[in-house]
Amino acid sequence: MTKNLKLYLWLCYVNLFISTFTFGGGYVVVPMIKKYFVKEKQLFTEEELMEMAAIAQSSPGAIAVNLSILAGKRTAGFFGVLISAVAALIPPIVILSFISGWYIEFSANLYVAAVLKGMQACVTALIIDLVIDMYQMIRKERSTLLTLLVPGAFIASFFFNSNVILILIVSCILCVINLFIRSNRTKKEDF
């Protein structure tokens, strides 16, 4: 078998697996992609994954599908995009088609409710792990502003119940001001 065909088959398998067994939204996919693409296959770095996660979040559509597509593009180019998109979409379509046909039975089943409660705990743990990884990457930047924005955003959201959009806008404005100040310092030092 050719090298490309093996890569395409692996990409299809991994995206089908990740899409089938990760519940809880796009951020749950990040640790799975990190495990298979970064740690096992070393196809890209953790920093590149975080950049792709930021792009996937800011793009229209489901974060999980967007991130799978970006990982596929980075791994195998155009064919990687096609394979990843199809493989990431097949499991949710099949699962939702099955569930929609049996919705009343599923919603009343105690076992299904218990499984979903257990999945909530797993999703919470995965998201906490992702937040810790992202914060460690922010600390590597050695930026006082970025280091202070994380707890500041948490305090504003959790204790003061501030609107998340407002928090994001203020954070962006502060980062742009910081970037402007740093670029002016660099220009003065060059003279």
C-alpha positions as CSV (number, residue, x, y, z in Angstrom):
1,M,0.0,0.0,0.0
2,T,1.3,3.5,-0.8
3,K,2.2,5.9,1.9
4,N,-0.6,8.3,1.0
5,L,-3.3,5.6,1.0
6,K,-2.2,4.5,4.5
7,L,-2.4,8.1,5.7
8,Y,-5.9,8.6,4.1
9,L,-7.2,5.4,5.7
10,W,-5.7,6.4,9.1
11,L,-7.2,9.8,8.8
12,C,-10.6,8.4,8.0
13,Y,-10.4,5.9,10.9
14,V,-9.3,8.5,13.4
15,N,-11.9,11.1,12.5
16,L,-14.7,8.4,12.5
17,F,-13.5,7.3,15.9
18,I,-13.2,10.8,17.4
19,S,-16.5,11.9,16.0
20,T,-18.2,8.7,17.2
21,F,-16.9,8.7,20.8
22,T,-16.6,12.3,21.8
23,F,-19.6,14.0,23.2
24,G,-19.9,17.5,24.7
25,G,-19.0,19.9,22.0
26,G,-15.9,21.0,20.1
27,Y,-13.5,21.5,23.0
28,V,-13.8,17.8,23.9
29,V,-12.3,17.0,20.4
30,V,-9.1,19.0,21.1
31,P,-7.6,16.5,23.6
32,M,-8.5,13.6,21.3
33,I,-6.8,15.3,18.3
34,K,-3.9,16.1,20.5
35,K,-3.6,12.5,21.5
36,Y,-3.7,11.0,18.0
37,F,-2.3,13.8,15.8
38,V,0.3,15.4,18.1
39,K,1.5,12.8,20.6
40,E,1.1,9.5,18.6
41,K,1.8,10.5,15.0
42,Q,3.6,13.9,15.6
43,L,2.0,15.4,12.5
44,F,2.0,18.9,14.0
45,T,2.8,20.6,17.3
46,E,0.6,21.4,20.3
47,E,1.0,25.1,19.5
48,E,-0.3,24.5,15.9
49,L,-3.2,22.6,17.4
50,M,-4.1,25.5,19.6
51,E,-3.9,27.9,16.7
52,M,-6.2,25.5,14.7
53,A,-8.6,25.4,17.7
54,A,-8.8,29.2,17.7
55,I,-9.5,29.3,14.0
56,A,-12.1,26.5,14.3
57,Q,-13.9,28.4,17.1
58,S,-14.0,31.6,15.2
59,S,-15.2,30.0,11.9
60,P,-18.9,29.3,11.2
61,G,-20.1,25.8,11.9
62,A,-19.4,23.1,14.5
63,I,-16.0,23.5,16.2
64,A,-15.4,19.7,16.2
65,V,-16.0,19.5,12.4
66,N,-13.9,22.6,11.7
67,L,-11.0,21.4,13.8
68,S,-11.1,17.9,12.2
69,I,-11.0,19.6,8.8
70,L,-8.1,21.8,9.8
71,A,-6.2,18.8,11.2
72,G,-6.9,16.9,7.9
73,K,-5.7,19.8,5.8
74,R,-2.5,20.1,7.9
75,T,-2.0,16.3,7.6
76,A,-2.9,15.4,4.1
77,G,-3.8,18.6,2.1
78,F,-7.0,18.8,0.0
79,F,-7.8,15.1,0.3
80,G,-7.3,15.3,4.0
81,V,-10.0,18.0,4.1
82,L,-12.5,15.9,2.2
83,I,-11.8,12.7,4.2
84,S,-11.9,14.5,7.6
85,A,-15.1,16.4,6.7
86,V,-17.0,13.3,5.6
87,A,-15.6,11.1,8.5
88,A,-16.4,13.8,11.1
89,L,-20.0,14.2,9.8
90,I,-21.1,10.6,9.3
91,P,-21.3,9.5,13.0
92,P,-23.4,12.5,14.2
93,I,-25.8,12.1,11.3
94,V,-26.2,8.4,11.9
95,I,-26.6,8.8,15.7
96,L,-29.0,11.8,15.4
97,S,-31.1,9.9,12.8
98,F,-31.3,6.9,15.1
99,I,-32.1,9.0,18.2
100,S,-34.7,11.2,16.4
101,G,-36.7,8.1,15.4
102,W,-36.7,6.8,19.0
103,Y,-36.7,10.2,20.9
104,I,-39.6,9.5,23.3
105,E,-38.2,6.1,24.3
106,F,-34.7,7.6,24.8
107,S,-35.9,10.6,26.8
108,A,-37.8,8.4,29.3
109,N,-35.1,5.7,29.7
110,L,-33.4,5.8,33.1
111,Y,-30.3,4.0,31.8
112,V,-29.8,6.6,29.0
113,A,-30.2,9.4,31.5
114,A,-27.6,7.8,33.7
115,V,-25.2,7.4,30.8
116,L,-25.6,11.0,29.8
117,K,-25.0,12.1,33.4
118,G,-21.8,10.1,33.4
119,M,-20.7,11.6,30.1
120,Q,-21.2,15.1,31.6
121,A,-18.5,14.3,34.2
122,C,-16.1,13.1,31.5
123,V,-16.8,16.1,29.4
124,T,-16.1,18.4,32.3
125,A,-12.8,16.7,33.0
126,L,-11.7,17.0,29.4
127,I,-12.6,20.7,29.3
128,I,-10.7,21.3,32.5
129,D,-7.7,19.5,31.0
130,L,-7.9,21.7,27.9
131,V,-8.2,24.9,30.0
132,I,-5.1,23.9,32.0
133,D,-3.1,23.2,28.7
134,M,-4.2,26.5,27.2
135,Y,-3.2,28.4,30.4
136,Q,0.2,26.7,30.5
137,M,0.7,27.8,26.9
138,I,-0.3,31.4,27.8
139,R,2.2,31.3,30.7
140,K,5.0,30.2,28.2
141,E,4.4,33.5,26.4
142,R,5.6,35.3,29.5
143,S,3.0,38.1,28.9
144,T,1.8,39.7,32.1
145,L,-1.3,40.9,30.3
146,L,-2.3,37.5,29.0
147,T,-1.5,35.9,32.4
148,L,-3.8,38.4,34.1
149,L,-6.6,38.2,31.5
150,V,-7.4,34.6,32.3
151,P,-8.3,35.1,36.0
152,G,-9.8,38.5,35.2
153,A,-12.1,37.0,32.6
154,F,-13.1,34.2,35.0
155,I,-13.8,36.7,37.8
156,A,-15.8,39.0,35.5
157,S,-17.9,36.1,34.3
158,F,-18.3,34.0,37.4
159,F,-18.6,36.6,40.2
160,F,-20.0,39.6,38.3
161,N,-22.0,37.7,35.8
162,S,-20.6,39.9,32.9
163,N,-21.7,39.1,29.4
164,V,-19.1,36.9,27.7
165,I,-19.2,39.0,24.5
166,L,-18.3,42.1,26.6
167,I,-15.4,40.2,28.2
168,L,-14.1,39.2,24.8
169,I,-14.3,42.7,23.4
170,V,-12.5,44.2,26.4
171,S,-9.9,41.5,26.2
172,C,-9.4,42.1,22.5
173,I,-9.1,45.9,23.1
174,L,-6.5,45.4,25.8
175,C,-4.5,43.1,23.6
176,V,-4.5,45.5,20.7
177,I,-3.5,48.4,23.0
178,N,-0.7,46.2,24.4
179,L,0.4,45.2,20.9
180,F,0.4,48.9,19.9
181,I,2.5,49.9,22.9
182,R,5.0,47.1,22.3
183,S,5.4,48.0,18.6
184,N,6.0,51.7,19.5
185,R,8.7,50.6,22.0
186,T,10.3,48.5,19.3
187,K,10.3,51.3,16.8
188,K,11.9,53.7,19.4
189,E,14.6,51.2,20.2
190,D,15.4,50.8,16.5
191,F,16.2,54.5,16.2
